[in-house]
Amino acid sequence: MNEYTDKIQEIASRWQNKRGSLIMILHDLQEEFGYIERKAALEVARITRIPLAKIYEVVTFYHYFKLSPPAKYVISVCKGTACYLKGACRVAGEIKKILGVEEGAPTPDGLFMLRTVRCLGCCGLAPVVDINGRIFSRVDVKNIRDIIAEYRRKR
Amino acid sequence: MNIDYVKVSLSSCGIAAGADKVYACWEDMLRRYSLKVELKKTGCLGFCYAEPLIEVKGKGLGPVFYGKVMPQDVEEIVGRHLLKGEIVERLLYRLRFDNLFHNDEVWLDKVIFVKDTSGSIKAKEKLAGILKESGYDDWQVIEPADMGIYDKGIVVDIPQKDIVYVCLDDNDLEEIPSLLVSPSPERRFPVFSPHQKRIVLRHCGVINPESIDDYLNAGGYKALEKALSMNREDIIKELAEAGLRGRGGGGFITARKWEIASQTEANQRYIVCNADEGDPGAYMDRSILEGDPHSVIEGMLVAGLAVGADKGFFYIRAEYPLAIERVRKAIEEAYRCGYLGKNIRGSGFSFDIEVRLGAGAFVCGEETALIASLEGGRGLPRPRPPYPSIKGLWGKPTVINNVETLANVAAIIDRGGRWFASFGTSDSRGTKVFALTGKVRNSGLIEVEMGISLEEIIFDIGGGTLSGRRVKAVQTGGPSGGVIPAEKLKIKVDYQSLKDFGSIIGSGGMIVMDEDDCMVDIAKFYLGFCIDESCGKCAPCRIGGWQLYHILEKITQGRGREEDIDKMIRIAYAMQKASLCGLGQTAPNPVISTLKYFREEYQEHILNKRCPSLRCNDLVTYVIKEEKCRRCGVCQKTCPAEAIAGDKERGFYIEADKCVKCGRCIEVCKFKAIERR
């Protein structure tokens, strides 16, 4: 537990003297722990004296911040305009079928989670899918199966 | 063979296409063959369709570009090009652009490129034969995989003479030998000159974005040195002469923004680089930050100098990890070399830059919302005036410029405002970067002079549609923009012309749509985006957007009513007039412009319950065509909804009320007997 609060203390002190840095603290927290846990938010409130309500106001406003732990592999299907036109919805539908879960819910083994994002900026290679920061280009309903299978083998 | 360098383009899109593996393979090969060749990482040249892209420059030969290079191709390039000086035709891409800052193209070798871009005439054999007969057999005839010019007959490209002939026919080839001897070849045939002119992207794909030395060698920070010797008013005057307008979408005159901020009394001023590129389907800013971060930093420094600010912020989308990494590295290096920090280059001018990240809120691209986010809160916009140039970050005068705008600044100071103003049209000076995507053959990042026509962009640069189907419309400006129908593609691309036709230049997204795309569906897509991204502060945007979306949804599901069109126009008008910020005011634009040009498509959905593009699933029926069906029964076994009735004896048919329109049957039918209607 101490290690945990130390880490949060360390993150908060990185931004101590910088004005308006709450969002950056939250970014660092999410980078470290994968999501913004309630006890982490409480700790940040205690250290920075930013009211907890304000922290939650910010966390819930921005799509990027997560309040629950993500799966091991987060599959983000890009639904920017170029990807949308080139069949991103079909790819997302196929992933749902493969994983057997809806968007935003982790698979029972905690391995995968599907979400959609608005534009990863790789429109020239649409449609694209991002899995934990690695971008796969020109994805279709056929090759997505192999991509997921490969991650499943890796576990 | 003397090789100057090999460049591998390593930006997000290149890496997505596998460029990192190709780079590793090059390292390996150069080691294995013990070749002392400089291997360079660069940013993106913008030719995304050709990624992974390699550039090989030998003495007097090139640069030569190889596209869609896979790791297994590297050894062939090493063996043939690096060791023997032969060009590998099957991977060769001729890229067409005019970089106004770098041009190290030198062709000493007698090389001639030829390709029949519209038919299948074996132009290469023919030309080689002609050259041989006329005694020019020392010329090497090469047929590239991609000529960079499309549907223009036979194209003959003579790099040594710096001329490209287009629209030639079989007989014209006979005259080529006579053109090889003349010191300045005749313009006997139509000649092609590149449509792309590069100012903003001058260093992208040319230098290593992670090396400040590379930037300095390319003339980087020269503009800053020059600006340091100028007084504040003169810097702004130079920019005013250039006529640079904001490239983020607003199109506000940059010099004016700077002037207002510099004239507002304050003890502190700020410069903010808006890199919260949220327009879905666009990535100009990402490419600039990944390919040439120092030019943006230099632009911010010049802005700081002109305005009297000593602090700058980058506000970058969190979804762009590579851009963030490269900007951070560039800032670090600039500090190390004394281009940032206290007393820069001994001038007494100090400037600090900090990186702040967005967190996935489109509205934060709006400048007052961006300020709220930089201050650490929710990204809620506030009414303007006061404008941020007067009262911005923490109440201080703040200049907020978009990435592309700032990337122009150093070029303007370096070459002068008058030089910059010589490009473009009277109200839109310079160039504009666009992300050309969608159904176009060559999707990628392009930079063109303002005033070019949409037609030239889509057909000459983009090569038309990939499918060969007719272009239906072009969408510009993303969720705040509109569509331009195919009949109007002759219009010029500048701030005013696009506005007159109900769209905007916006930040630079340009999405080509073909006949398979439904305009009602597109409008619904953008509205869906806007209701997700509306911050909820003001009612017109929050409620109006929601209502519009649901009417559009009803129409695409076949439940639309005739009066819905008028209702949408009324809601759209209210949103435009009463919303607080740009997001809400422009959110109905996709609906208004699709209604303006494609009203009959809406009516077809509403009155006849039909989607002409077969895009809206609820209005499509699946039918088995009896004449094509071989009664194999595979579709029946595959159908998850058990909607296919019948048997091998009597034939099969689809029961419409059971069909879930998943499309599985079409996928499995080998005889293409199932059709969507």
Boltz contact constraints between the chains, C-beta under 6 A:
constraints:
  - contact:
      token1: [A, 20]
      token2: [B, 374]
      max_distance: 6.0
  - contact:
      token1: [A, 20]
      token2: [B, 375]
      max_distance: 6.0
  - contact:
      token1: [A, 20]
      token2: [B, 376]
      max_distance: 6.0
  - contact:
      token1: [A, 22]
      token2: [B, 376]
      max_distance: 6.0
  - contact:
      token1: [A, 23]
      token2: [B, 359]
      max_distance: 6.0
  - contact:
      token1: [A, 23]
      token2: [B, 376]
      max_distance: 6.0
  - contact:
      token1: [A, 27]
      token2: [B, 357]
      max_distance: 6.0
  - contact:
      token1: [A, 57]
      token2: [B, 378]
      max_distance: 6.0
  - contact:
      token1: [A, 58]
      token2: [B, 378]
      max_distance: 6.0
  - contact:
      token1: [A, 61]
      token2: [B, 378]
      max_distance: 6.0
  - contact:
      token1: [A, 62]
      token2: [B, 359]
      max_distance: 6.0
  - contact:
      token1: [A, 62]
      token2: [B, 360]
      max_distance: 6.0
  - contact:
      token1: [A, 62]
      token2: [B, 361]
      max_distance: 6.0
  - contact:
      token1: [A, 63]
      token2: [B, 360]
      max_distance: 6.0
  - contact:
      token1: [A, 64]
      token2: [B, 318]
      max_distance: 6.0
  - contact:
      token1: [A, 64]
      token2: [B, 359]
      max_distance: 6.0
  - contact:
      token1: [A, 64]
      token2: [B, 360]
      max_distance: 6.0
  - contact:
      token1: [A, 80]
      token2: [B, 280]
      max_distance: 6.0
  - contact:
      token1: [A, 80]
      token2: [B, 281]
      max_distance: 6.0
  - contact:
      token1: [A, 81]
      token2: [B, 280]
      max_distance: 6.0
  - contact:
      token1: [A, 81]
      token2: [B, 281]
      max_distance: 6.0
  - contact:
      token1: [A, 81]
      token2: [B, 511]
      max_distance: 6.0
  - contact:
      token1: [A, 82]
      token2: [B, 281]
      max_distance: 6.0
  - contact:
      token1: [A, 82]
      token2: [B, 437]
      max_distance: 6.0
  - contact:
      token1: [A, 82]
      token2: [B, 438]
      max_distance: 6.0
  - contact:
      token1: [A, 84]
      token2: [B, 525]
      max_distance: 6.0
  - contact:
      token1: [A, 85]
      token2: [B, 438]
      max_distance: 6.0
  - contact:
      token1: [A, 118]
      token2: [B, 280]
      max_distance: 6.0
  - contact:
      token1: [A, 119]
      token2: [B, 280]
      max_distance: 6.0
  - contact:
      token1: [A, 121]
      token2: [B, 283]
      max_distance: 6.0
  - contact:
      token1: [A, 121]
      token2: [B, 286]
      max_distance: 6.0
  - contact:
      token1: [A, 122]
      token2: [B, 12]
      max_distance: 6.0
  - contact:
      token1: [A, 122]
      token2: [B, 13]
      max_distance: 6.0
  - contact:
      token1: [A, 122]
      token2: [B, 16]
      max_distance: 6.0
  - contact:
      token1: [A, 123]
      token2: [B, 281]
      max_distance: 6.0
  - contact:
      token1: [A, 123]
      token2: [B, 283]
      max_distance: 6.0
  - contact:
      token1: [A, 123]
      token2: [B, 435]
      max_distance: 6.0
  - contact:
      token1: [A, 123]
      token2: [B, 437]
      max_distance: 6.0
  - contact:
      token1: [A, 124]
      token2: [B, 13]
      max_distance: 6.0
  - contact:
      token1: [A, 124]
      token2: [B, 48]
      max_distance: 6.0
  - contact:
      token1: [A, 124]
      token2: [B, 443]
      max_distance: 6.0
  - contact:
      token1: [A, 124]
      token2: [B, 444]
      max_distance: 6.0
  - contact:
      token1: [A, 125]
      token2: [B, 13]
      max_distance: 6.0
  - contact:
      token1: [A, 125]
      token2: [B, 16]
      max_distance: 6.0
  - contact:
      token1: [A, 125]
      token2: [B, 17]
      max_distance: 6.0
  - contact:
      token1: [A, 135]
      token2: [B, 16]
      max_distance: 6.0
  - contact:
      token1: [A, 137]
      token2: [B, 16]
      max_distance: 6.0
  - contact:
      token1: [A, 137]
      token2: [B, 17]
      max_distance: 6.0
